[in-house]
Amino acid sequence: MHTIETLPLGQEAVISRLCCTGRQRQHMEDLGFVPGTSVRPLYRSPSGDPTAYAVMGAVIALRSADARLVFCTPCEGMTCL
């Protein structure tokens, strides 16, 4: 299983689960990182952290430590949703 941190730029995926609980999980869900949702990494900062992700019509920047908590299934050859 992949995390969104490991996705190459432009690779679309579907979020399969979040590996966090409580306030942190609620915060991630409020940002749009919800299981079943499409996500795509757009840009990485010059230092490599954070990365900007397209999710639910918004662009959200996440640090690597947070991106490691979001597991996904990459889409192969076509859009996911």
BELNOR-V448615 format. One line per field, one symbol per residue. ss: DSSP state (a for helix, b for strand, c for the rest). A space follows every 50 residues. Layout:
ss->???
This chain:
ss->cbbaaacccccbbbbbbbcccaaaaaaaaaaccccccbbbbbbbcccccc bbbbbccbbbbbcaaaaccbbbbbccccccc
